[in-house]
Amino acid sequence: MDFYSSSSTISRGMGEPDEPHILAVDDNLIDRKLVEKLLKKSSCKVTTAENGLRALEYLGLGADQEHSTNGNGSKVSMIITDYCMPGMTGYELLKKIKESSILKDVPVVIMSSENIPTRIDQCMEEGAQMFMLKPLKHSDVKRLRCQLMQCQ
């Protein structure tokens, strides 16, 4: 599978200057589509990836892109990722992003359907901007948008 962006090739690059670009990472197609729909309703440009490895590839941090600077990381305003995914957890993805000199300042939001305080604390200590419980609601996305505007 590939990356999915909500913008057509015609409107890519012609978006509003204040339109945040969010990378949404979730292995569950339904959850991914829900997050994408909610974010698009809040005037966000959305690119989706189905797992952590795909997200790293998109960001230019894939295994064969270790020292590359031609990724899309600088174009992403925020990354929102599921915690529990096969291959690479959202926590592991968070750590990789925060280890990157190029991406360390990009806010990362972790989502999970499980409310486990130690997991939440672990993610926040590692640098997550926020931890949200799934399924996401429109009010959650409003909070995200507010957080994003404070970060920029």
Accessible surface in RSA format (square Angstrom, percent):
REM  Atomic radii and reference values for relative SASA: ProtOr
REM  Chains: A
REM  Algorithm: Lee & Richards
REM  Probe-radius: 1.40
REM  Slices: 20
REM RES _ NUM      All-atoms   Total-Side   Main-Chain    Non-polar    All polar
REM                ABS   REL    ABS   REL    ABS   REL    ABS   REL    ABS   REL
RES MET A   1   135.83  70.3  82.89  54.9  52.95 126.1  92.45  78.6  43.38  57.5
RES ASP A   2    92.60  64.9  91.03  90.6   1.57   3.7  28.94  68.1  63.66  63.5
RES PHE A   3    56.41  28.2  38.25  23.7  18.16  47.3  38.36  23.3  18.05  51.7
RES TYR A   4    77.31  36.1  74.76  42.5   2.54   6.6  66.70  50.1  10.61  13.1
RES SER A   5    36.01  30.4   9.27  12.4  26.74  61.6   9.22  19.6  26.79  37.5
RES SER A   6    31.69  26.8   4.13   5.5  27.56  63.5   5.15  11.0  26.53  37.2
RES SER A   7    23.79  20.1  11.88  15.9  11.90  27.4   5.73  12.2  18.06  25.3
RES SER A   8    64.30  54.3  50.56  67.5  13.75  31.7  52.30 111.4  12.01  16.8
RES THR A   9   120.92  86.0 101.02 102.4  19.89  47.4  76.05 102.2  44.86  67.8
RES ILE A  10   139.84  79.6 130.93  97.5   8.91  21.5 137.87  99.3   1.97   5.3
RES SER A  11    51.90  43.9  47.71  63.7   4.19   9.7  40.90  87.1  11.00  15.4
RES ARG A  12   120.03  50.4 104.90  53.5  15.14  36.0  42.27  57.8  77.76  47.1
RES GLY A  13    76.94  94.9   0.00   N/A  76.94  94.9  41.59 114.1  35.35  79.2
RES MET A  14   148.44  76.9 117.60  77.8  30.84  73.4  99.19  84.3  49.25  65.2
RES GLY A  15    37.91  46.8   0.00   N/A  37.91  46.8  20.39  56.0  17.52  39.2
RES GLU A  16   120.91  69.4 113.27  85.7   7.64  18.2  40.34  78.0  80.57  65.8
RES PRO A  17   138.60 101.0  95.77  87.3  42.84 155.7 108.89  89.9  29.72 184.7
RES ASP A  18    96.11  67.3  86.73  86.3   9.38  22.2  42.32  99.6  53.80  53.7
RES GLU A  19    57.29  32.9  38.72  29.3  18.58  44.2   3.86   7.5  53.43  43.6
RES PRO A  20     2.46   1.8   0.08   0.1   2.37   8.6   2.46   2.0   0.00   0.0
RES HIS A  21    12.38   6.8  12.10   8.4   0.28   0.7  10.11  10.4   2.27   2.6
RES ILE A  22     2.49   1.4   2.49   1.9   0.00   0.0   2.49   1.8   0.00   0.0
RES LEU A  23     0.00   0.0   0.00   0.0   0.00   0.0   0.00   0.0   0.00   0.0
RES ALA A  24     1.43   1.3   1.43   2.2   0.00   0.0   1.43   2.0   0.00   0.0
RES VAL A  25     0.06   0.0   0.00   0.0   0.06   0.1   0.00   0.0   0.06   0.2
RES ASP A  26     1.27   0.9   1.27   1.3   0.00   0.0   1.27   3.0   0.00   0.0
RES ASP A  27    60.55  42.4  38.08  37.9  22.47  53.1   8.94  21.0  51.61  51.5
RES ASN A  28    67.34  46.4  61.04  59.0   6.30  15.2  14.76  35.5  52.58  50.8
RES LEU A  29    95.06  52.9  90.18  64.5   4.88  12.3  90.18  63.3   4.88  13.1
RES ILE A  30   137.14  78.0 133.56  99.5   3.59   8.6 136.00  97.9   1.14   3.1
RES ASP A  31    31.86  22.3  31.62  31.5   0.24   0.6   1.82   4.3  30.04  30.0
RES ARG A  32     9.24   3.9   8.85   4.5   0.39   0.9   1.55   2.1   7.70   4.7
RES LYS A  33   108.46  52.9 105.04  64.5   3.42   8.1  68.22  61.4  40.25  42.9
RES LEU A  34    62.08  34.6  57.31  41.0   4.78  12.0  61.49  43.2   0.60   1.6
RES VAL A  35     3.90   2.6   3.90   3.5   0.00   0.0   3.90   3.4   0.00   0.0
RES GLU A  36    16.39   9.4  16.39  12.4   0.00   0.0   4.55   8.8  11.84   9.7
RES LYS A  37   121.62  59.3 117.71  72.2   3.91   9.3  65.40  58.9  56.22  59.9
RES LEU A  38    19.42  10.8  19.42  13.9   0.00   0.0  19.42  13.6   0.00   0.0
RES LEU A  39     0.98   0.5   0.98   0.7   0.00   0.0   0.98   0.7   0.00   0.0
RES LYS A  40    97.99  47.8  81.98  50.3  16.01  38.1  41.99  37.8  56.00  59.6
RES LYS A  41   141.31  68.9 106.26  65.2  35.04  83.4  66.74  60.1  74.57  79.4
RES SER A  42    17.17  14.5   6.62   8.8  10.55  24.3  13.39  28.5   3.78   5.3
RES SER A  43    68.41  57.8  60.14  80.3   8.27  19.0  31.10  66.2  37.31  52.3
RES CYS A  44     6.12   4.6   0.89   1.0   5.23  12.3   0.00   0.0   6.12   6.6
RES LYS A  45    37.05  18.1  35.46  21.8   1.59   3.8  15.76  14.2  21.29  22.7
RES VAL A  46     0.00   0.0   0.00   0.0   0.00   0.0   0.00   0.0   0.00   0.0
RES THR A  47     2.79   2.0   2.79   2.8   0.00   0.0   1.70   2.3   1.09   1.6
RES THR A  48     2.90   2.1   2.90   2.9   0.00   0.0   0.48   0.6   2.43   3.7
RES ALA A  49     0.00   0.0   0.00   0.0   0.00   0.0   0.00   0.0   0.00   0.0
RES GLU A  50    26.52  15.2  24.93  18.9   1.58   3.8  19.15  37.0   7.37   6.0
RES ASN A  51    40.15  27.7  40.15  38.8   0.00   0.0   6.93  16.7  33.22  32.1
RES GLY A  52     0.09   0.1   0.00   N/A   0.09   0.1   0.00   0.0   0.09   0.2
RES LEU A  53   101.25  56.4 100.34  71.8   0.91   2.3 100.41  70.5   0.83   2.2
RES ARG A  54    71.60  30.1  71.60  36.5   0.00   0.0   4.66   6.4  66.94  40.6
RES ALA A  55     0.00   0.0   0.00   0.0   0.00   0.0   0.00   0.0   0.00   0.0
RES LEU A  56     6.38   3.6   6.38   4.6   0.00   0.0   6.38   4.5   0.00   0.0
RES GLU A  57    68.98  39.6  62.72  47.4   6.26  14.9  17.36  33.6  51.63  42.2
RES TYR A  58    29.97  14.0  27.07  15.4   2.90   7.5  19.08  14.3  10.89  13.4
RES LEU A  59     6.67   3.7   0.00   0.0   6.67  16.8   0.00   0.0   6.67  18.0
RES GLY A  60     1.27   1.6   0.00   N/A   1.27   1.6   0.74   2.0   0.53   1.2
RES LEU A  61    31.36  17.5  25.25  18.1   6.11  15.4  25.39  17.8   5.97  16.1
RES GLY A  62     3.83   4.7   0.00   N/A   3.83   4.7   3.83  10.5   0.00   0.0
RES ALA A  63    94.82  87.2  67.84 104.7  26.98  61.4  71.68 100.9  23.14  61.3
RES ASP A  64   137.67  96.4  98.71  98.2  38.96  92.1  49.93 117.5  87.74  87.5
RES GLN A  65    51.12  28.6  47.34  34.6   3.78   9.0  18.99  40.4  32.13  24.4
RES GLU A  66   102.82  59.0  86.51  65.4  16.31  38.8  34.13  66.0  68.68  56.1
RES HIS A  67   177.73  97.1 145.65 101.2  32.08  82.1 108.48 111.8  69.25  80.6
RES SER A  68    32.80  27.7  16.44  21.9  16.36  37.7  24.51  52.2   8.29  11.6
RES THR A  69   118.22  84.1  87.00  88.2  31.22  74.4  55.11  74.0  63.11  95.4
RES ASN A  70   127.83  88.1  96.58  93.3  31.24  75.2  42.92 103.3  84.91  82.1
RES GLY A  71    19.61  24.2   0.00   N/A  19.61  24.2   5.91  16.2  13.69  30.7
RES ASN A  72    38.12  26.3  38.12  36.8   0.00   0.0   0.00   0.0  38.12  36.8
RES GLY A  73     2.51   3.1   0.00   N/A   2.51   3.1   1.13   3.1   1.38   3.1
RES SER A  74    99.32  83.9  60.03  80.1  39.29  90.5  48.79 103.9  50.53  70.8
RES LYS A  75   132.51  64.6 115.15  70.7  17.36  41.3  82.86  74.6  49.66  52.9
RES VAL A  76     8.05   5.3   0.00   0.0   8.05  19.4   0.64   0.6   7.41  20.1
RES SER A  77    23.61  19.9  11.36  15.2  12.25  28.2   8.82  18.8  14.78  20.7
RES MET A  78     0.17   0.1   0.17   0.1   0.00   0.0   0.00   0.0   0.17   0.2
RES ILE A  79     0.00   0.0   0.00   0.0   0.00   0.0   0.00   0.0   0.00   0.0
RES ILE A  80     0.00   0.0   0.00   0.0   0.00   0.0   0.00   0.0   0.00   0.0
RES THR A  81     0.00   0.0   0.00   0.0   0.00   0.0   0.00   0.0   0.00   0.0
RES ASP A  82     8.65   6.1   8.65   8.6   0.00   0.0   0.00   0.0   8.65   8.6
RES TYR A  83    27.72  12.9  27.72  15.8   0.00   0.0   6.97   5.2  20.75  25.6
RES CYS A  84    83.04  62.8  75.57  84.3   7.47  17.6  15.06  38.1  67.98  73.3
RES MET A  85     9.80   5.1   0.00   0.0   9.80  23.3   2.41   2.0   7.40   9.8
RES PRO A  86    95.76  69.8  78.38  71.5  17.37  63.1  90.80  75.0   4.95  30.8
RES GLY A  87    81.23 100.2   0.00   N/A  81.23 100.2  35.85  98.4  45.38 101.6
RES MET A  88    18.41   9.5  16.95  11.2   1.47   3.5  17.53  14.9   0.88   1.2
RES THR A  89    41.06  29.2  41.06  41.6   0.00   0.0  38.96  52.3   2.10   3.2
RES GLY A  90     0.00   0.0   0.00   N/A   0.00   0.0   0.00   0.0   0.00   0.0
RES TYR A  91    33.79  15.8  33.79  19.2   0.00   0.0  18.41  13.8  15.39  19.0
RES GLU A  92    79.66  45.7  77.98  59.0   1.67   4.0  28.62  55.4  51.04  41.7
RES LEU A  93     0.00   0.0   0.00   0.0   0.00   0.0   0.00   0.0   0.00   0.0
RES LEU A  94     0.00   0.0   0.00   0.0   0.00   0.0   0.00   0.0   0.00   0.0
RES LYS A  95    74.78  36.5  74.78  45.9   0.00   0.0  23.94  21.6  50.83  54.1
RES LYS A  96    94.26  46.0  90.38  55.5   3.88   9.2  40.00  36.0  54.26  57.8
RES ILE A  97     0.00   0.0   0.00   0.0   0.00   0.0   0.00   0.0   0.00   0.0
RES LYS A  98    48.31  23.6  32.30  19.8  16.02  38.1  21.45  19.3  26.86  28.6
RES GLU A  99   128.44  73.7  92.20  69.8  36.24  86.3  48.88  94.6  79.56  65.0
RES SER A 100    13.87  11.7   4.10   5.5   9.77  22.5  11.91  25.4   1.96   2.7
RES SER A 101    94.11  79.5  70.46  94.0  23.65  54.5  46.71  99.5  47.41  66.4
RES ILE A 102    91.53  52.1  65.39  48.7  26.14  63.0  71.60  51.6  19.92  54.1
RES LEU A 103     1.26   0.7   1.26   0.9   0.00   0.0   1.26   0.9   0.00   0.0
RES LYS A 104   105.53  51.5  99.21  60.9   6.32  15.0  50.03  45.0  55.50  59.1
RES ASP A 105   121.82  85.3  97.05  96.6  24.77  58.6  39.75  93.6  82.07  81.8
RES VAL A 106    16.82  11.1  14.98  13.6   1.84   4.4  16.82  14.6   0.00   0.0
RES PRO A 107    11.98   8.7   9.64   8.8   2.34   8.5  11.98   9.9   0.00   0.0
RES VAL A 108     0.00   0.0   0.00   0.0   0.00   0.0   0.00   0.0   0.00   0.0
RES VAL A 109     0.00   0.0   0.00   0.0   0.00   0.0   0.00   0.0   0.00   0.0
RES ILE A 110     0.00   0.0   0.00   0.0   0.00   0.0   0.00   0.0   0.00   0.0
RES MET A 111     0.02   0.0   0.02   0.0   0.00   0.0   0.00   0.0   0.02   0.0
RES SER A 112     2.52   2.1   1.92   2.6   0.60   1.4   0.60   1.3   1.92   2.7
RES SER A 113    87.37  73.8  58.36  77.9  29.01  66.8  29.77  63.4  57.60  80.7
RES GLU A 114    79.49  45.6  75.22  56.9   4.27  10.2  29.08  56.2  50.41  41.2
RES ASN A 115    97.91  67.5  72.73  70.3  25.18  60.6  19.59  47.1  78.33  75.7
RES ILE A 116    64.89  36.9  64.21  47.8   0.69   1.7  64.89  46.7   0.00   0.0
RES PRO A 117    91.16  66.4  89.06  81.2   2.10   7.6  91.16  75.3   0.00   0.0
RES THR A 118   104.21  74.1  98.18  99.5   6.03  14.4  83.92 112.7  20.29  30.7
RES ARG A 119    41.38  17.4  38.24  19.5   3.15   7.5   7.05   9.6  34.33  20.8
RES ILE A 120    41.51  23.6  41.51  30.9   0.00   0.0  41.51  29.9   0.00   0.0
RES ASP A 121    78.27  54.8  76.38  76.0   1.89   4.5  16.93  39.8  61.34  61.2
RES GLN A 122    74.22  41.5  69.18  50.6   5.04  12.0  22.04  46.9  52.18  39.6
RES CYS A 123     0.00   0.0   0.00   0.0   0.00   0.0   0.00   0.0   0.00   0.0
RES MET A 124    81.74  42.3  67.04  44.4  14.70  35.0  66.88  56.9  14.86  19.7
RES GLU A 125   152.29  87.4 113.66  86.0  38.63  92.0  53.14 102.8  99.15  81.0
RES GLU A 126    58.91  33.8  47.75  36.1  11.16  26.6   4.78   9.2  54.14  44.2
RES GLY A 127    33.47  41.3   0.00   N/A  33.47  41.3  24.52  67.3   8.95  20.1
RES ALA A 128     8.02   7.4   0.00   0.0   8.02  18.3   0.00   0.0   8.02  21.3
RES GLN A 129    62.38  34.9  45.59  33.3  16.79  40.0   4.98  10.6  57.40  43.5
RES MET A 130    20.00  10.4  18.96  12.5   1.04   2.5  20.00  17.0   0.00   0.0
RES PHE A 131    25.65  12.8   4.62   2.9  21.03  54.7   4.62   2.8  21.03  60.2
RES MET A 132     5.68   2.9   1.72   1.1   3.96   9.4   5.68   4.8   0.00   0.0
RES LEU A 133    78.03  43.5  69.25  49.5   8.78  22.1  69.25  48.6   8.78  23.6
RES LYS A 134    30.47  14.9  16.71  10.3  13.75  32.7   8.91   8.0  21.56  23.0
RES PRO A 135    92.36  67.3  88.48  80.7   3.88  14.1  90.49  74.7   1.88  11.7
RES LEU A 136     7.28   4.1   0.18   0.1   7.11  17.9   0.18   0.1   7.11  19.1
RES LYS A 137   122.20  59.6 117.89  72.3   4.31  10.3  90.26  81.2  31.94  34.0
RES HIS A 138    81.74  44.7  77.55  53.9   4.19  10.7  60.08  61.9  21.65  25.2
RES SER A 139    65.18  55.1  58.11  77.6   7.08  16.3  48.33 102.9  16.86  23.6
RES ASP A 140    12.79   9.0  12.79  12.7   0.00   0.0   0.35   0.8  12.44  12.4
RES VAL A 141     0.75   0.5   0.68   0.6   0.06   0.2   0.68   0.6   0.06   0.2
RES LYS A 142   129.73  63.3 122.01  74.9   7.72  18.4  69.46  62.5  60.28  64.2
RES ARG A 143   122.41  51.4 119.23  60.8   3.18   7.6  61.89  84.6  60.52  36.7
RES LEU A 144     1.86   1.0   1.60   1.1   0.26   0.6   1.77   1.2   0.09   0.2
RES ARG A 145    59.70  25.1  56.51  28.8   3.19   7.6  23.37  31.9  36.33  22.0
RES CYS A 146    70.32  53.2  62.62  69.8   7.70  18.1  22.92  58.1  47.40  51.1
RES GLN A 147    44.71  25.0  44.65  32.6   0.06   0.1   4.74  10.1  39.98  30.3
RES LEU A 148     0.94   0.5   0.94   0.7   0.00   0.0   0.94   0.7   0.00   0.0
RES MET A 149    80.26  41.6  64.84  42.9  15.42  36.7  39.84  33.9  40.43  53.6
RES GLN A 150   131.97  73.8  97.42  71.2  34.55  82.3  45.38  96.6  86.59  65.7
RES CYS A 151    57.13  43.2  18.22  20.3  38.91  91.4  16.80  42.6  40.33  43.5
RES GLN A 152   133.68  74.8  71.03  51.9  62.66 149.2  68.36 145.5  65.32  49.5
END  Absolute sums over single chains surface
CHAIN  1 A     8126.1       6524.1       1602.0       4330.5       3795.6
END  Absolute sums over all chains
TOTAL          8126.1       6524.1       1602.0       4330.5       3795.6
